[in-house]
Amino acid sequence: MFVDGAWTGALSGETFTADSPATGETIAEVPRGSREDAQRAIDAANRASGGWSRSTAFERAAAMHRVADAVEDRREELVHTLTLDQGKPLCESREEVEELVQYWRNAAEDGKRLEGRLANSFTPGKRVLLVRRPRGVIGVITPWNWPYTMPAELIAPALASGNTVVWTPASSTAVAAVALAECVVDADLPPGVFNLVTGPGSAVGDEIARNPGTHGVGFIGSTETGRKVAEAAAGKAAVLELGGNGPVVVLEDADLELAAEATVTACFMCAGQSCTAGERLLVHHAVREEFVERVRALVADRVVLGDPFAETTTMGPLNNAGVAEKMDEHVADALERGAAVVHGGERASGFPTSLYWQPTLLDGVPADALVAREETFGPIAPVVAVDSLEEAIWLTNASQYGLLSAVFTRDLAKGLRFADEVRTGWVNINDSSNYWESHLPFGGRAGTASGIGRVGGSAPMEAFTELQTVVVS
């Protein structure tokens, strides 16, 4: 762990083992932090807060660029660690590391442009300054599916806007988290500005959210855990990017070649372990058979499940047993309700662990099947037939989730109507549900289970800072 400018173990001396989902081997012993470790880090962050907040935006930007430089210097090490610890293939690990660089450079430049404004006064002879001030200490809690970029989405803008940070990552990718932390440490920030505490979320994460020494919380993860974080952090500024079950809608006038290509990306990138994954495919009945056949052919030809360190592999294992068990449950439920397996449908054999799940395409999935209602978070493409744009909109809004959706149509009016009427925070027209850009605001719609606030670009800075009103006579 890294606390108050120094690498350290847990106060208890306890550790936990980190096992690779790709090989099954134990790859590290990681400090098992406790509430006391989190409190120690929060105290350090508060001591450092005043000095860091008084540094200039340009000084902080230079530090963010140094982190990006360190990532570039350690690129190959970071790629290898990510594949070993998370399980994604080398091709995806390289993409994540490249994007990681961009998040730190974005934050550097966005921090320079974080501006207040000059407001009008009712009284002559007075000037009113509205100044953006950092909140203080930001607690950051992040998941295992994108263990580099998702922390950077929160940590980089928090630091760049003048806050100090206490970060706890998912235990199942703690080795990758330490590798990222090494890059931040290389940037030579003052002691206490950046802190990493590894350990169980029920202790470390809860303490970071609940402790009065944190003044804002950034969380990315499941809806269930996000609700617990929100309760613990009640009264604090919060950015909560939670679960999704956003559909990919294919209308009768869609470019089916384009839609099928995008579906493969939507459903099988990161083995489907993404909040933006194509969790359900709402396909117009008039084109369903052709669309399903196009997707089947592409999956058979392009999705290569295998050793994530092999250059030919395009999809690696699932990260942990819980996700694999959910895939087991959701596929079995769909089949019991009448769905048919078009491709895959079960765990793969002959691999070092039981976490390798075949890329799976299901047809004839009822709209009330678990795989169509919940966030499966695995490599599955479940096809649900619809009769109209109106039905697709209704099914999208009937979900508890409201994170992201995608629609394929040659009619721009239909695409824009879909965007106008669905309650999702992001809509892609004629592209994969997994398409996003790091500088754009991303998050769920109000009234859904997909969170509050926005990650991406400068959006988190709006939550991690507050306006101070200064009246000058």
C-alpha positions as CSV (number, residue, x, y, z in Angstrom):
1,M,0.0,0.0,0.0
2,F,1.1,3.6,-0.4
3,V,0.2,5.9,2.5
4,D,1.6,9.4,3.4
5,G,4.4,9.2,0.8
6,A,5.7,5.7,1.7
7,W,5.1,2.1,0.6
8,T,3.8,0.2,3.6
9,G,2.1,-3.0,4.7
10,A,-1.1,-3.3,6.6
11,L,-1.0,-2.3,10.2
12,S,-2.1,-5.9,11.1
13,G,0.6,-7.4,8.9
14,E,-2.1,-9.5,7.2
15,T,-2.1,-10.2,3.4
16,F,-4.3,-11.9,0.9
17,T,-3.2,-13.9,-2.2
18,A,-3.8,-12.6,-5.7
19,D,-4.5,-15.4,-8.2
20,S,-4.4,-15.0,-12.0
21,P,-7.7,-15.9,-13.7
22,A,-5.6,-16.8,-16.8
23,T,-3.3,-19.3,-15.3
24,G,-4.6,-20.1,-11.8
25,E,-1.2,-19.3,-10.2
26,T,-0.7,-17.1,-7.2
27,I,1.0,-14.0,-8.5
28,A,1.4,-11.9,-5.4
29,E,0.7,-11.4,-1.7
30,V,-1.2,-8.1,-1.2
31,P,-1.6,-6.2,2.1
32,R,-5.0,-6.8,3.6
33,G,-5.9,-3.3,4.8
34,S,-8.4,-2.5,7.5
35,R,-10.4,0.4,8.7
36,E,-7.4,1.6,10.7
37,D,-5.3,1.6,7.5
38,A,-8.0,3.6,5.7
39,Q,-8.1,6.1,8.6
40,R,-4.3,6.5,8.5
41,A,-4.5,7.3,4.8
42,I,-7.4,9.7,5.3
43,D,-5.5,11.5,8.0
44,A,-2.5,11.9,5.7
45,A,-4.7,13.2,2.9
46,N,-6.1,15.8,5.2
47,R,-2.7,17.0,6.3
48,A,-1.6,17.3,2.7
49,S,-4.9,18.9,1.5
50,G,-4.1,22.6,2.3
51,G,-0.8,22.7,0.5
52,W,-2.0,20.8,-2.6
53,S,-5.1,23.0,-2.9
54,R,-2.9,26.1,-2.9
55,S,-0.7,24.8,-5.7
56,T,-1.5,26.3,-9.0
57,A,-3.5,24.6,-11.7
58,F,-0.4,24.6,-13.9
59,E,1.7,23.0,-11.2
60,R,-0.9,20.3,-10.8
61,A,-1.1,19.8,-14.5
62,A,2.6,19.3,-14.7
63,A,2.3,16.5,-12.1
64,M,-0.5,14.9,-14.1
65,H,1.6,14.9,-17.2
66,R,4.4,13.3,-15.2
67,V,2.1,10.4,-14.3
68,A,1.2,10.0,-18.0
69,D,5.0,10.0,-18.8
70,A,5.5,7.3,-16.2
71,V,2.7,5.2,-17.7
72,E,4.4,5.5,-21.1
73,D,7.7,4.5,-19.7
74,R,6.2,1.4,-18.0
75,R,3.9,0.5,-20.9
76,E,5.0,-3.1,-21.5
77,E,5.1,-3.9,-17.7
78,L,1.6,-2.5,-17.3
79,V,0.2,-4.5,-20.2
80,H,1.7,-7.7,-18.9
81,T,0.4,-7.1,-15.4
82,L,-3.1,-6.3,-16.6
83,T,-3.4,-9.5,-18.7
84,L,-2.0,-11.6,-15.8
85,D,-4.1,-10.0,-13.1
86,Q,-7.4,-9.2,-14.9
87,G,-7.4,-11.8,-17.7
88,K,-8.0,-9.7,-20.7
89,P,-6.0,-10.5,-23.9
90,L,-2.9,-8.5,-24.8
91,C,-4.6,-6.7,-27.6
92,E,-7.2,-5.2,-25.1
93,S,-4.5,-4.6,-22.4
94,R,-2.5,-2.5,-24.8
95,E,-5.6,-0.4,-25.7
96,E,-6.4,0.2,-22.0
97,V,-2.9,1.4,-21.3
98,E,-3.0,3.7,-24.2
99,E,-6.3,5.1,-23.0
100,L,-4.8,5.4,-19.5
101,V,-2.3,7.9,-20.8
102,Q,-5.0,10.0,-22.3
103,Y,-7.0,10.2,-19.0
104,W,-4.0,11.7,-17.2
105,R,-3.3,14.2,-20.0
106,N,-6.9,15.1,-20.2
107,A,-7.1,15.9,-16.5
108,A,-3.9,18.0,-16.8
109,E,-5.5,20.3,-19.4
110,D,-9.0,20.3,-18.0
111,G,-7.6,21.4,-14.6
112,K,-6.0,24.5,-16.3
113,R,-9.4,25.4,-17.7
114,L,-11.4,25.0,-14.4
115,E,-12.7,28.5,-14.1
116,G,-15.1,30.5,-11.9
117,R,-17.0,33.5,-13.1
118,L,-17.8,37.2,-12.2
119,A,-21.4,37.5,-11.1
120,N,-23.5,40.7,-11.0
121,S,-24.2,42.4,-7.6
122,F,-27.4,44.1,-6.6
123,T,-25.4,46.8,-4.8
124,P,-23.3,49.4,-6.8
125,G,-19.6,49.3,-6.0
126,K,-19.4,45.6,-5.2
127,R,-17.8,42.9,-7.3
128,V,-18.8,39.2,-6.8
129,L,-16.3,36.5,-7.6
130,L,-17.5,32.9,-7.9
131,V,-14.4,30.8,-7.4
132,R,-14.1,27.0,-7.8
133,R,-12.5,25.4,-4.7
134,P,-11.5,21.8,-4.2
135,R,-13.6,19.9,-1.7
136,G,-10.7,18.5,0.2
137,V,-10.2,14.7,0.4
138,I,-11.8,12.5,-2.3
139,G,-12.4,8.8,-1.5
140,V,-12.1,6.7,-4.7
141,I,-13.5,3.1,-4.9
142,T,-13.0,1.2,-8.2
143,P,-13.8,-2.1,-9.9
144,W,-11.8,-4.9,-11.5
145,N,-13.0,-4.9,-15.1
146,W,-10.9,-1.8,-16.2
147,P,-8.4,-1.6,-13.3
148,Y,-6.4,1.2,-15.0
149,T,-8.7,3.5,-16.8
150,M,-11.6,3.5,-14.3
151,P,-9.5,4.6,-11.4
152,A,-7.9,7.3,-13.7
153,E,-11.4,8.6,-14.6
154,L,-11.8,9.6,-10.9
155,I,-8.3,10.0,-9.4
156,A,-6.8,12.2,-12.2
157,P,-9.6,14.9,-12.2
158,A,-9.7,14.8,-8.4
159,L,-6.0,15.5,-8.1
160,A,-5.9,18.0,-11.0
161,S,-8.7,20.1,-9.4
162,G,-6.7,20.4,-6.2
163,N,-8.1,17.5,-4.0
164,T,-6.1,14.8,-2.3
165,V,-7.1,11.2,-2.8
166,V,-7.5,8.0,-0.9
167,W,-8.0,5.1,-3.3
168,T,-9.1,1.5,-2.7
169,P,-9.3,-0.8,-5.7
170,A,-11.1,-4.1,-6.2
171,S,-9.2,-6.9,-4.5
172,S,-9.3,-9.2,-7.5
173,T,-7.1,-6.7,-9.5
174,A,-5.0,-5.3,-6.6
175,V,-1.8,-6.2,-8.4
176,A,-2.7,-4.1,-11.4
177,A,-3.7,-1.3,-8.9
178,V,-0.3,-1.3,-7.4
179,A,1.3,-1.1,-10.8
180,L,-0.8,2.0,-11.6
181,A,0.1,3.4,-8.2
182,E,3.8,3.1,-8.9
183,C,3.3,5.4,-11.9
184,V,1.6,8.0,-9.7
185,V,4.4,7.7,-7.2
186,D,6.9,8.3,-10.0
187,A,5.3,11.7,-10.5
188,D,6.8,12.8,-7.1
189,L,3.6,14.3,-5.5
190,P,3.9,15.7,-2.0
191,P,3.4,13.1,0.8
192,G,-0.3,12.4,1.5
193,V,-1.6,13.8,-1.8
194,F,-2.2,10.3,-3.2
195,N,-2.8,7.2,-1.1
196,L,-3.6,3.6,-1.9
197,V,-5.1,1.2,0.6
198,T,-5.8,-2.4,-0.6
199,G,-8.2,-4.7,1.3
200,P,-11.9,-5.8,1.5
201,G,-14.5,-3.2,0.4
202,S,-16.6,-4.0,3.4
203,A,-13.9,-2.5,5.6
204,V,-11.7,-0.2,3.6
205,G,-14.2,0.9,1.1
206,D,-16.9,1.5,3.7
207,E,-14.5,3.5,5.9
208,I,-13.4,5.7,3.0
209,A,-17.1,6.4,2.1
210,R,-18.3,6.9,5.7
211,N,-15.4,8.7,7.4
212,P,-16.0,12.4,8.0
213,G,-12.4,13.0,6.8
214,T,-13.4,12.4,3.2
215,H,-15.4,15.2,1.6
216,G,-16.4,13.6,-1.6
217,V,-16.6,10.0,-3.0
218,G,-16.1,8.6,-6.5
219,F,-17.3,5.0,-7.0
220,I,-17.5,2.8,-10.2
221,G,-19.0,-0.6,-9.8
222,S,-22.2,-2.6,-9.3
223,T,-25.5,-1.1,-8.5
224,E,-25.8,-3.1,-5.3
225,T,-22.5,-2.0,-3.9
226,G,-23.1,1.6,-5.2
227,R,-26.2,1.8,-3.0
228,K,-24.2,0.8,0.0
229,V,-21.6,3.4,-0.8
230,A,-24.3,6.1,-1.3
231,E,-25.7,5.3,2.1
232,A,-22.3,5.4,3.8
233,A,-21.4,8.7,2.1
234,A,-24.8,10.4,2.7
235,G,-24.4,14.1,2.7
236,K,-21.2,14.1,0.7
237,A,-20.6,15.0,-3.0
238,A,-20.7,11.8,-4.9
239,V,-20.0,10.5,-8.4
240,L,-21.5,7.0,-8.7
241,E,-21.2,5.2,-12.1
242,L,-23.2,2.0,-11.6
243,G,-24.5,-1.0,-13.6
244,G,-26.1,-1.1,-17.0
245,N,-28.3,-3.4,-19.1
246,G,-28.4,-1.0,-22.0
247,P,-29.8,-2.6,-25.2
248,V,-28.5,-2.7,-28.7
249,V,-31.6,-2.0,-30.9
250,V,-31.6,-3.2,-34.5
251,L,-34.5,-1.8,-36.5
252,E,-35.9,-3.2,-39.7
253,D,-34.1,-0.6,-41.9
254,A,-30.7,-1.0,-40.2
255,D,-27.4,-1.7,-42.0
256,L,-27.1,-5.3,-40.8
257,E,-23.5,-5.7,-41.6
258,L,-22.6,-2.6,-39.6
259,A,-25.0,-3.7,-36.7
260,A,-23.5,-7.3,-36.6
261,E,-19.9,-6.0,-36.5
262,A,-20.8,-3.6,-33.7
263,T,-22.6,-6.3,-31.8
264,V,-19.5,-8.4,-31.6
265,T,-17.7,-5.5,-30.1
266,A,-20.6,-4.7,-27.8
267,C,-21.0,-8.2,-26.4
268,F,-17.5,-9.7,-26.3
269,M,-15.0,-6.8,-25.6
270,C,-13.5,-7.5,-22.2
271,A,-15.4,-10.9,-22.3
272,G,-18.6,-8.9,-21.9
273,Q,-17.4,-7.6,-18.5
274,S,-18.3,-4.0,-19.1
275,C,-21.1,-1.7,-17.9
276,T,-21.5,-0.6,-21.5
277,A,-21.7,-4.1,-22.9
278,G,-24.6,-5.1,-25.2
279,E,-26.4,-7.0,-22.5
280,R,-29.5,-7.6,-24.7
281,L,-30.1,-7.2,-28.4
282,L,-33.6,-5.9,-29.3
283,V,-33.9,-6.9,-33.0
284,H,-36.9,-6.3,-35.3
285,H,-38.5,-9.6,-36.2
286,A,-38.3,-8.7,-39.9
287,V,-34.5,-8.9,-39.9
288,R,-33.9,-11.1,-36.9
289,E,-32.9,-14.3,-38.8
290,E,-30.5,-12.6,-41.0
291,F,-29.0,-10.6,-38.2
292,V,-28.5,-13.7,-36.0
293,E,-26.8,-15.5,-38.8
294,R,-24.4,-12.6,-39.5
295,V,-23.5,-12.4,-35.8
296,R,-23.0,-16.2,-35.5
297,A,-20.6,-16.1,-38.5
298,L,-18.6,-13.2,-37.1
299,V,-18.4,-14.8,-33.6
300,A,-17.2,-18.1,-35.1
301,D,-14.6,-16.3,-37.3
302,R,-13.3,-13.6,-35.0
303,V,-13.9,-14.3,-31.3
304,V,-11.0,-16.5,-30.3
305,L,-11.1,-17.7,-26.7
306,G,-7.8,-18.7,-25.4
307,D,-4.6,-17.9,-23.5
308,P,-4.7,-14.1,-23.1
309,F,-0.9,-14.0,-23.6
310,A,-1.3,-15.5,-27.1
311,E,-1.3,-12.8,-29.8
312,T,-4.1,-14.6,-31.7
313,T,-6.4,-14.5,-28.7
314,T,-9.2,-11.9,-28.8
315,M,-11.1,-13.0,-25.6
316,G,-9.7,-14.3,-22.3
317,P,-11.2,-15.8,-19.2
318,L,-13.7,-14.2,-16.9
319,N,-12.1,-12.4,-14.0
320,N,-13.7,-14.3,-11.1
321,A,-15.9,-17.1,-10.1
322,G,-18.9,-14.9,-9.3
323,V,-19.2,-13.7,-12.9
324,A,-18.8,-17.2,-14.2
325,E,-21.5,-18.5,-11.9
326,K,-23.8,-15.7,-13.0
327,M,-23.3,-16.7,-16.7
328,D,-24.1,-20.3,-15.7
329,E,-27.4,-19.2,-14.1
330,H,-28.5,-16.7,-16.7
331,V,-27.9,-19.1,-19.7
332,A,-29.7,-21.9,-17.9
333,D,-32.6,-19.6,-17.1
334,A,-32.9,-18.5,-20.7
335,L,-32.9,-22.0,-22.0
336,E,-35.6,-23.1,-19.6
337,R,-37.7,-20.2,-20.9
338,G,-37.4,-21.4,-24.5
339,A,-34.3,-19.7,-25.8
340,A,-32.0,-21.5,-28.2
341,V,-28.2,-21.7,-28.3
342,V,-26.8,-20.5,-31.6
343,H,-23.2,-20.5,-30.6
344,G,-21.3,-21.5,-27.4
345,G,-23.6,-21.9,-24.4
346,E,-21.2,-23.3,-21.7
347,R,-17.9,-23.1,-20.0
348,A,-14.9,-24.1,-22.1
349,S,-12.7,-27.0,-21.2
350,G,-9.0,-27.6,-21.5
351,F,-7.8,-24.4,-19.9
352,P,-5.8,-23.8,-16.7
353,T,-8.9,-22.4,-14.8
354,S,-12.7,-22.9,-15.0
355,L,-13.2,-19.2,-15.8
356,Y,-13.0,-19.6,-19.6
357,W,-16.6,-19.2,-20.9
358,Q,-17.4,-19.7,-24.6
359,P,-18.6,-16.7,-26.5
360,T,-22.4,-17.3,-26.5
361,L,-25.2,-16.3,-28.9
362,L,-28.8,-17.0,-27.8
363,D,-31.9,-16.5,-30.0
364,G,-35.5,-16.4,-29.0
365,V,-34.8,-14.9,-25.6
366,P,-37.9,-13.8,-23.7
367,A,-37.9,-10.2,-22.5
368,D,-38.4,-11.4,-18.9
369,A,-35.4,-13.8,-18.9
370,L,-32.7,-13.0,-16.3
371,V,-30.2,-12.4,-19.1
372,A,-32.5,-9.7,-20.6
373,R,-33.4,-8.1,-17.3
374,E,-30.2,-8.2,-15.2
375,E,-26.6,-7.2,-15.8
376,T,-25.0,-10.6,-16.8
377,F,-21.5,-9.1,-17.2
378,G,-20.3,-12.0,-19.4
379,P,-19.6,-12.9,-23.0
380,I,-23.2,-13.3,-24.2
381,A,-25.4,-11.9,-27.0
382,P,-29.0,-12.6,-26.1
383,V,-31.5,-11.7,-29.0
384,V,-35.0,-10.5,-28.1
385,A,-37.4,-10.0,-31.0
386,V,-39.4,-6.7,-31.2
387,D,-42.1,-5.6,-33.5
388,S,-41.5,-1.8,-33.6
389,L,-39.4,1.2,-32.5
390,E,-42.1,1.9,-29.9
391,E,-41.6,-1.6,-28.4
392,A,-37.9,-1.2,-28.3
393,I,-38.2,2.2,-26.5
394,W,-40.7,0.7,-24.1
395,L,-38.4,-2.3,-23.3
396,T,-35.4,0.0,-22.8
397,N,-37.3,2.2,-20.3
398,A,-38.9,-0.8,-18.6
399,S,-35.4,-1.7,-17.3
400,Q,-34.2,-0.5,-13.9
401,Y,-31.0,0.6,-15.6
402,G,-30.4,3.8,-17.5
403,L,-26.7,3.9,-18.4
404,L,-26.3,3.5,-22.1
405,S,-28.2,2.3,-25.2
406,A,-27.5,2.0,-28.9
407,V,-29.8,1.9,-32.0
408,F,-29.1,1.0,-35.6
409,T,-31.3,2.6,-38.3
410,R,-30.8,4.3,-41.6
411,D,-33.5,6.9,-40.6
412,L,-32.0,9.7,-38.6
413,A,-35.4,10.8,-37.4
414,K,-35.9,7.3,-35.8
415,G,-32.5,7.5,-34.2
416,L,-33.1,10.9,-32.7
417,R,-36.6,9.9,-31.6
418,F,-35.0,6.9,-29.8
419,A,-32.5,9.2,-28.1
420,D,-35.3,11.7,-27.1
421,E,-37.5,9.0,-25.5
422,V,-35.2,6.5,-23.8
423,R,-34.0,7.2,-20.3
424,T,-30.3,6.4,-20.7
425,G,-27.4,8.8,-20.0
426,W,-25.6,8.0,-23.3
427,V,-27.1,6.9,-26.7
428,N,-25.1,5.7,-29.7
429,I,-26.7,5.9,-33.1
430,N,-25.3,3.4,-35.5
431,D,-22.4,2.3,-33.3
432,S,-21.6,-0.3,-30.6
433,S,-22.8,0.2,-27.1
434,N,-19.1,0.0,-26.1
435,Y,-18.2,3.1,-28.0
436,W,-17.2,6.1,-25.9
437,E,-14.6,8.8,-25.8
438,S,-12.6,9.6,-22.7
439,H,-13.2,13.3,-22.7
440,L,-17.0,13.1,-22.9
441,P,-19.4,13.0,-19.8
442,F,-20.7,9.5,-19.1
443,G,-23.2,8.2,-16.5
444,G,-26.7,7.1,-15.8
445,R,-30.0,8.9,-16.0
446,A,-31.8,10.1,-12.8
447,G,-34.4,7.8,-11.5
448,T,-32.6,4.6,-12.7
449,A,-30.2,2.2,-10.9
450,S,-27.2,3.4,-13.0
451,G,-25.9,6.1,-10.6
452,I,-25.5,9.8,-10.4
453,G,-23.0,12.3,-11.7
454,R,-20.7,11.9,-14.6
455,V,-17.2,10.5,-15.3
456,G,-15.3,11.5,-18.4
457,G,-13.2,14.6,-19.1
458,S,-13.8,17.5,-16.8
459,A,-17.2,16.2,-15.6
460,P,-16.0,14.8,-12.3
461,M,-14.4,18.2,-11.5
462,E,-17.9,19.6,-11.2
463,A,-18.6,17.2,-8.3
464,F,-15.1,17.3,-6.8
465,T,-15.1,21.2,-6.5
466,E,-17.6,23.7,-5.1
467,L,-18.3,27.4,-5.6
468,Q,-17.1,29.9,-3.1
469,T,-18.8,33.3,-3.3
470,V,-16.4,36.2,-2.7
471,V,-18.0,39.7,-2.4
472,V,-15.5,42.6,-2.8
473,S,-16.5,46.1,-1.7
